[in-house]
Amino acid sequence: MNKSVSESVRLAGELIESISTTHRVMIAPPFTALAAVSSVLEGSSIGLGAQNMASAESGAHTGEISPGMILDVGAESVILGHSERRAIYGEDDSVINTKVRLALSLGMEVILCVGETLQERESGNAETVVGRQLELSLDGVEPAQFGSLVIAYEPVWAIGTGATASPDDADEMHAFVRSRIGKSVATGVAESLIIQYGGSVKPENAASLLSRQNIDGALVGGASLDSESFAAIIGAV
């Protein structure tokens, strides 16, 4: 919940000017700025996504934003299951699963977030928690749909705190995610799956994280609110 429409437009313009890469880059401004930012990004290599969406296509859901509305303004990707949606707004795996399946059925790309709290990690249950989130959030997703799916591992204890999972710890969890998908879906699906790391990613740690074998990208939080820091992260890759 950052940036007005004018601020979002300005940031998008700065990113177009400062980013030159063959890697895929996407930004996800607030709902209110999606249409305006979509116009700015037209013709650029930067993709557009939404931070969340409703679990229904239309109807009596006051205050919600449907997937059709998101597609209508030019965004084709959506972030689902973010830890703040889970912890603050009570979205459980069942709700997230409904959203994931709906988005995929409409041809959207889904970035599904999973991750454990500090208490869950310290008690030795990190893999159990993440495994359960994967199983329940992806229930009913067909193997062919995994081409439109990205998994973002975001340890809850590292989001907005300045703390970051060590590159080795992050890679270990990414490897677990890939193995879990391989066993439940197919090895080929798991090998081609994009798995991002999210959790206080910044220019200083981006290269060390993204150099690991199983870490394919970054879901950047606060550092993406400044064009210079975001461009530096991309440059570090």
N, C-alpha and C positions, 0 to 999 in steps of 0.2 A: 504494500500500500504506500507507494512512493511515486512522486512526479505527477504534476498537473499535465494537461494536454500539451500546453506550450513547452513545458520542460521536457516532456517525452519526445516531442517533435525535434527539439533542439539536440537532444542526446542522440537520437537516431541519425540526424544529419551529421553530427560529429563522428559517429561510428563509421558511416559510409566513407568519410574523408580519411579516417585514420587507420582503417583495417584493410589490409591487402594480404590475402591468404587463400590457399587452395582448400583449407579445411572448412567444414560446414559451420556456419555461425547462425544462431537464432536468438532473437530477443522476445521477451514476453511482458509488454507494458500492461498497465491496468486496463480493465474493460473500457473505461471512458476514453482512452487514448488509442484504442486499436484501429479505428477507422482512419484517424489522422496519420498515425504512424505507417499504416499500410500504404497510404498515398506517397509518403516520403520514401519508403523502401522500394517502390515500384521501379523495376529496371536494375536494382542492385542485387548483390549476391547474398544479402542478409535475409533470413527467413523470419516469419512472424508467428508467434504462438500466444495462447492465452494461459493465464495462471490457474484456471479452474473452469468448471462448467457445471450445469445442472445435470441431474440424473434422469431427466425427462426431455422429450423433444419440444413440448409445448404444453399449454394448459394453465390451470390455476396454481401457479407457483410464484406468487408475488415476490419480487426482489431477486429472482434467479435469472441467469443468462443461459439460454439454450445453446446446444452445439450448432444449430442452424444459424443462429445470430452471429456466432463466432465465424463460421464459414462465410457468411454474407459480407463481412467486412474485410475479408481477405486473409484471415489467419487459418492455417490448416493443421496446426499442432496445438496440443493442450497438455499442460502439466497436471497430473492427477495424483492424489494420495500424499501431497506434501505434508511433512510432519506437523506444520502449523494447522493444516486442515484437519488432521487426525486429532491433535491434542487440544486445540482451542475450540474447534467447531464440531467435534464429536463424530467425524466421519470414520466409520469402522470399515473393515475390509469388505463387508457385504455392500455397503454404499459405493465404495470405490470400485468394486467389481462391476456393479451396474453401470457406472460411468465409463469404465474402460471398454466394456462390451458395446455400449451405445456409440461411443466415439469411433471405435474401430469399424462398426457396422456402417457408419456414415463416411468412411474413407479418410478419417482424420488420423494423424500420427499421434501416438500417446507417449508421453514421458511419464512413466510410473515410478514414483518415489517410494523407497523402502529404507528402513533404518531403525536402529535400537537406541534406547535411552542409555545414559551413563550407568544407571542402576542395573539395567539388563546386561550391559557389557561386563560390569564388575562382578556380577553373579555368575558369569560364564554362560549366559543364555543368548548371546548376540546372534549366533547362527540359527538357533531355534526360533527366535522372534522374526528374523528376516525370512527364514524359510516359510514360516506360517503366513507372513504377509504376501509372499510370492504365490503360494499355493491358493490362498483364498481370493486374492485380488485378480488372479489370472484364471480363475475357474471358468471353464467354458470357452476360453479363447482358443481358436483353431490354430494349428501349426502354421498355416499359410498366412495368418494375420500377424505373426511375429515380425514380418518384414516392416511393419508399420509401428513397431514397438521399440522403445528405448527404456532401459532400466536405469534409474538414478539411485545409487546408494548414498544416502545422506545420514551419517550418524547424528542423531538428534543432539547429542551433547556438544557437537562441533559447529552447530548452526548459529551464527551471530555471536559466538562467544570468543572468537579469536583462536580457540583451540582447534587443532586439526589432527585427524588420524594420521599416524606415521605412514609414509608411502608403503612400507611393508605390510602394516595392518590393513590399510585400504586395499592393497592388491590381494591380500589373502581373502578378504570378504568378497571382492569382485570375482575371484576364482571360485569361491563357494557358490555365488549366484549363478555363474556360468555352468558349474557342475550340476547344480540343482535343476536348471532348465534343461540341461542335456539329458538328465535321467527322467524327467517328467514329460518332456516333449520329444526332442531328438537332438543327437549330437551335432548335426549340421546346423540346426537352428541356433543352438547355444554358441557355436563357434562364430557365427556371423552376427550375433546379437551385440548391439552397442550398449556398453555399460559405462555410465558416467559416475564421477565422484562429485559429491556436493557437500560442503561443510567448511566454511571459511577459506575457500580457494582465493588466493591472491597472487600478485606477480612474483612474490618471493618464493612461493612453494609450488607454483604451477608446473614448472619443468620437472621437478623431482617426482611429483605425483603422476604426471602424464607420461613419464618415461617407463612406467611399470607395465608389464606384459598384459595384464587384464584390465587396465584402466584406459578406456577409449575416448574419454572426453570429460568435460567439467560442467556441472550445473552451478553457475556462479551466482552468488547472492549479492551482498552489499558492494562488492568490488565492481559489479556491473553498472552501478549507478553513476560511475565516473568514466568518461570515455577513455581517458588516458590509462587508468588502471585496467580496464577491460581489454583495451588494445594491447597492453603489456602482457596480459595473461595469454592472449592469442599469439602474440609474438614469441612468448616463451616456449610454445609448442614447436 
